Amino acid sequence: MKIQEFKIEGMSCQHCVMAVKKELNKIENIKVEDVQIGSAKVQYDENKISDKILIEAIEEAGYKVVD
């Protein structure tokens, strides 16, 4: 299992946190460790899920993943 933390641009409130959490929770086989304003930490099997899928979910919530 891999633990990955994403830095997220554009989040400013608890609504933002909930929107990101909701999108990430739609993905099977991941565990959302923590979502805060500006970041999300997830645990997943990198053989089943790619970073791209997780980034797309965050973008679907309306936010941008940054390095």
C-alpha positions in Angstrom: 0.0 0.0 0.0 1.2 3.4 -0.9 0.5 6.6 1.1 0.4 9.7 -1.1 -0.2 13.3 -0.1 -1.5 15.8 -2.7 -1.1 19.5 -2.4 -4.3 21.2 -3.7 -4.8 24.7 -4.9 -8.1 26.6 -4.5 -9.5 25.2 -1.3 -10.6 27.7 1.2 -13.3 26.2 3.5 -14.8 23.1 5.0 -17.1 22.8 2.0 -14.0 22.5 -0.2 -12.7 19.7 2.1 -16.0 17.8 1.9 -16.2 18.1 -1.9 -12.7 16.6 -2.3 -13.4 13.9 0.3 -16.7 13.0 -1.5 -15.0 12.6 -4.9 -12.1 10.6 -3.5 -14.5 8.3 -1.6 -16.1 7.4 -4.9 -12.9 5.5 -5.9 -12.9 1.8 -4.8 -9.8 0.4 -3.0 -8.5 3.6 -1.5 -8.5 4.8 2.1 -8.8 8.6 2.5 -6.5 9.2 5.4 -7.0 13.0 5.8 -8.3 16.0 3.8 -7.6 19.5 4.9 -7.7 22.9 3.3 -4.8 22.6 0.7 -4.1 18.9 0.9 -5.3 15.3 0.8 -3.6 12.2 2.0 -4.8 8.8 0.7 -3.7 5.2 1.0 -4.0 2.9 -1.9 -2.7 -0.1 -3.9 -0.6 1.4 -6.7 -1.0 -1.8 -8.7 -4.7 -1.1 -8.9 -5.0 2.7 -8.9 -2.8 5.3 -10.5 -2.0 8.8 -9.2 -3.8 10.1 -12.4 -7.1 8.6 -11.2 -6.8 10.4 -7.8 -5.8 13.7 -9.4 -8.8 13.5 -11.8 -11.1 13.0 -8.8 -9.7 16.1 -7.1 -10.1 18.0 -10.3 -13.6 16.8 -10.6 -14.3 18.4 -7.3 -13.2 21.7 -8.8 -9.6 22.0 -7.5 -6.1 21.8 -8.9 -3.3 19.5 -7.7 0.1 21.3 -7.6 3.6 20.0 -7.0 
